[in-house]
């Protein structure tokens, strides 16, 4: 803007000079018109009469000198008039050039301003979108935490129900299912790539640190899932978080859970043996791809599956 102001001042100065030159031109034209009118009115005999009226030779010479002065004055007036005309044309050309430069500069400033406004608008949209993303992410985190809480509550309720049932069985027969301390079979035969391990981790979609209560094994949809150990099915159903899942009671407060299955091959209360096919890998419930989420619970809390697993 500072450059534009300087150029506008230059244009104003040139315009003032042009206006002054045009005014001089008018004055010069008026003076020459008056001079021509006088000469026309007096006629050509005016000069001859003036020269013949000389009273002496000296007076004649003086009158001749005077006539030379008049003619020199006329020539100078014409010269000044032509020079002023040239100056006017020069001022006009300069004024047009300066205006063209100013127009180009203004166009550049307007374009820069438009670009800046567009950039500001884009930044405002980015900020709005970012704020919206934050709000959506906060809502997603809230929903995720609630779903985990619901999942834990569902499993805890199952464990409580099993504990109450075992108490009744124990009181009636004196015997209940007991874990004998054996090593678990790997729940997948071939696919052993771990896509997410047990413990604290950064959630893959939410980007927050969150406790991961099992081990995720990536495998194609339909891959057979095996019972890790002998036991009895206490759940073979669907939940919004775990998808299709199987939960097996191995006795002694030890449970295994197999989540996100595409198909279930056992039912609640079924007796299963180590290595039996109980489900198929899938991506049901809260899942980002085909995998088995394998969890182990002991005495009402999650524990690392690696404490029991063996291939």
C-alpha positions, -999 to +999 in steps of 0.1 A: +000+000+000+029+024+007+041+019-029+006+026-043+005+059-023+038+070-037+027+062-072-006+081-067+014+111-055+036+109-087+004+108-108-010+138-089+022+158-095+022+149-132-014+158-135-008+192-119+021+198-143-002+189-172-029+212-160-005+241-157+009+234-192-027+233-206-034+266-189-002+281-204-013+268-238-046+286-235-029+318-225-004+315-254-032+308-279-052+338-266-021+360-269-014+349-304-050+352-315-050+388-302-017+395-321-030+380-353-063+400-350-043+433-346-021+425-376-052+416-396-070+448-386-040+470-393-032+453-425+002+451-443+003+489-447+006+493-410+043+485-409+050+505-441+032+535-426+051+533-394+084+532-412+075+561-436+065+583-406+101+582-394+113+618-389+149+610-395+172+583-406+180+576-370+143+574-362+139+550-392+166+527-378+150+528-344+117+519-359+133+491-379+149+478-346+115+480-329+100+460-357+127+434-354+120+431-317+083+427-324+090+400-349+115+383-326+089+384-299+063+368-322+088+341-331+096+334-295+059+333-286+055+307-314+085+287-302+073+288-266+039+276-278+053+247-297+076+237-268+047+238-245+027+216-268+055+191-268+056+192-231+019+187-229+022+155-251+051+143-229+031+149-197+001+130-212+023+100-222+040+100-188+006+102-171-008+073-191+023+052-183+021+060-146-017+053-145-010+019-163+017+011-137-007+021-109-036+000-123-012-030-126+000-024-090-036-021-078-046-053-096-016-070-079-027-057-045-063-068-052-051-102-062-029-105-031-058-094-010-081-119-026-055-146-021-051-136+015-089-136+020-091-170+004-063-183+026-080-169+057-113-185+047-095-218+042-078-215+075-112-208+092-127-238+075-097-259+086-101-246+122-139-254+120-131-289+106-104-294+132-128-284+160-154-307+146-129-335+144-119-329+180-156-330+190-162-361+170-131-377+184-140-369+220-174-384+214-158-415+198-135-419+228-164-415+251-184-441+232-154-464+231-148-462+268-185-468+275-185-498+252-154-513+270-172-507+303-203-524+289-182-553+277-165-557+310-198-555+328-213-582+305-183-605+311-184-598+349-221-606+349-214-639+332-186-648+356-209-639+386-237-661+372-212-690+367-199-685+402-234-687+416-242-718+395-209-735+406-218-728+442-251-745+438-234-775+420-208-777+447-234-777+474-254-804+456-226-827+443-194-815+459-176-813+426-170-785+401-149-779+370-113-772+380-084-760+359-055-785+361-027-761+353-021-773+317-006-752+289-031-736+265-031-745+228-025-716+203-061-705+192-050-703+156-031-731+138-012-712+111-018-675+115+003-662+144+010-626+134+003-603+163-015-571+151-019-558+187-005-572+219-017-573+254-011-543+276-011-505+273-011-493+236-021-464+214-055-471+200-052-476+162-081-453+153-087-430+184-050-423+189-052-425+227-033-446+252-056-474+262-053-508+280-057-536+255-071-566+274-060-593+250-039-603+220-050-597+184-040-623+158-045-612+122-059-639+099-082-642+069-120-644+074-131-679+081-099-692+096-106-718+123-104-707+159-096-734+184-104-738+221-073-731+241-081-756+267-108-780+280-138-763+295-175-754+291-190-727+270-206-700+292-215-677+263-217-680+225-235-649+213-232-614+199-225-580+215-220-546+199-184-544+211-171-580+209-192-590+179-197-628+177-178-642+207-173-674+227-165-675+264-152-707+279-149-716+316-118-737+324-124-739+361-107-723+390-118-688+380-100-690+346-118-680+314-109-675+278-127-652+254-126-654+215-140-622+199-151-608+165-158-642+150-176-645+116-193-677+127-198-696+160-196-735+161-205-741+198-233-730+221-237-720+257-231-750+281-213-771+254-184-791+267-153-783+246-118-799+245-084-784+239-079-779+201-116-782+192-129-758+165-153-734+182-155-704+158-142-687+126-121-655+123-141-624+113-145-587+119-178-584+137-185-558+165-161-530+171-133-541+147-111-526+120-103-558+101-104-596+102-086-609+134-091-629+165-091-609+198-081-635+224-085-626+261-078-645+293-095-637+327-084-650+361-104-644+392-125-615+377-096-596+360-078-597+327-044-613+326-018-617+299-026-647+276+012-652+273+011-666+309-008-696+295-002-699+258+020-723+239+021-731+202 
